[in-house]
């Protein structure tokens, strides 16, 4: 059953890879908005320093720009671009986990919960991005 459930989004986005860039871009926009306009002004409730929140919100904005550019500009050859966003999303998760470790003493439960949920969502997205990229590359090599 596990394989079946994880296969559904990969099947869907393999047919519509452009939509995966839209999902990624909107997610990055939501992350940027949350970090800069919610967590930063209310950092006392989350515990992450404001300068760190500003910098990682800029990273989110860059990821949003990349994904939305792919959504609007790419016509085919999706696989390498999905791999790129999958890799940088993975690096973002590693950075976030490093920041959680570094600032753990000052993080609140709410802050810890926010970042852990964000990491879990991004890891799911990474899994889908790599799955779709592999599927598209396999289909392309079969032609």
C-alpha atoms as one frame of an Amber mdcrd trajectory, in Angstrom:
protein
   0.000   0.000   0.000   2.886   2.375   0.792   4.285   2.097  -2.728   0.834
   2.693  -4.178   0.271   5.918  -2.237   3.723   7.325  -2.985   3.271   6.422
  -6.655   0.139   8.556  -7.109   1.810  12.015  -6.976   4.737  10.801  -9.075
   2.333   9.469 -11.714   0.350  12.710 -11.694   3.321  15.069 -11.885   5.080
  12.895 -14.467   2.184  13.729 -16.777   2.223  17.401 -15.697   5.781  18.274
 -14.643   5.117  21.947 -15.201   2.596  21.832 -12.350   5.292  20.508 -10.003
   7.282  23.709 -10.540   4.143  25.685  -9.701   3.647  23.712  -6.471   7.315
  24.181  -5.558   7.248  27.886  -6.408   4.072  28.562  -4.438   5.475  26.600
  -1.509   8.676  28.646  -1.606   6.589  31.836  -1.761   4.609  30.697   1.292
   7.850  29.887   3.125   9.297  33.295   2.238   6.144  35.067   3.396   5.956
  33.053   6.626   9.602  33.576   7.513   9.765  37.275   6.699   6.307  38.558
   7.602   5.221  36.189  10.385   8.188  34.580  12.133  10.539  37.571  11.901
   8.238  40.180  13.500   7.163  37.660  16.166  10.540  35.979  16.650  10.013
  35.867  20.434   7.298  33.264  19.847   9.562  31.143  17.647  13.069  31.715
  19.005  15.014  31.947  15.748  17.023  35.212  15.465  15.599  37.795  13.070
  18.766  38.070  10.979  18.689  34.294  10.341  14.995  34.473   9.407  15.767
  37.301   6.981  18.546  35.346   5.277  16.594  32.116   4.912  13.578  34.048
   3.622  15.859  35.438   0.891  16.846  31.856   0.038  13.140  30.995  -0.201
  12.612  33.935  -2.536  15.441  32.727  -4.792  13.920  29.215  -4.880  10.512
  30.711  -5.662  12.008  32.729  -8.531  13.732  29.638  -9.941  10.648  27.424
  -9.778   8.317  30.059 -11.186  10.798  30.792 -13.990  10.818  27.081 -14.841
   7.018  27.039 -14.684   6.679  29.939 -17.113   9.668  29.393 -19.409  10.329
  25.658 -19.793   8.600  23.786 -22.573  10.338  20.394 -22.258  13.447  18.692
 -20.831  12.054  19.008 -17.291  14.231  16.371 -15.632  17.495  18.302 -15.062
  15.611  21.322 -13.733  13.612  19.128 -11.339  16.877  17.594 -10.147  18.319
  21.058  -9.505  15.368  22.198  -7.404  15.333  18.835  -5.611  19.013  19.201
  -4.712  18.701  22.801  -3.528  15.595  21.899  -1.520  17.630  19.140   0.130
  20.419  21.625   0.881  17.825  24.005   2.361  16.608  21.211   4.653  20.188
  20.490   5.748  20.720  24.204   6.416  17.483  24.368   8.408  18.430  21.305
  10.476  21.842  22.875  11.141  20.145  26.079  12.293  17.787  24.073  14.515
  20.808  22.450  16.126  22.701  25.743  16.492  19.764  27.684  17.947  18.017
  24.837  19.758  18.414  26.405  23.224  16.573  29.565  22.123  13.865  27.879
  20.019  10.363  27.643  21.410   8.102  24.646  20.900   6.214  26.633  18.283
   9.449  27.484  16.456  10.678  23.910  16.576   7.297  22.655  15.348   7.223
  25.148  12.471  10.661  24.183  11.182  10.157  20.435  11.609   6.845  20.557
   9.726   8.473  22.667   7.001  11.307  20.138   6.662   8.855  17.219   6.466
   6.818  18.919   3.738   9.945  19.793   1.748  11.311  16.239   2.090   8.039
  14.914   0.635   8.373  17.410  -2.214  11.997  16.347  -2.801  10.899  12.708
  -3.001   8.288  13.621  -5.623  10.711  15.843  -7.576  13.370  13.127  -7.800
  10.755  10.482  -8.597   9.318  12.565 -11.430  12.792  13.523 -12.720  13.814
   9.845 -12.810  10.581   8.816 -14.515  10.891  11.539 -17.149  14.532  10.708
 -17.808  13.670   7.015 -18.195  10.791   7.808 -20.558  13.008  10.143 -22.585
  15.760   7.528 -22.932  13.204   4.978 -24.182  12.483   7.095 -27.254
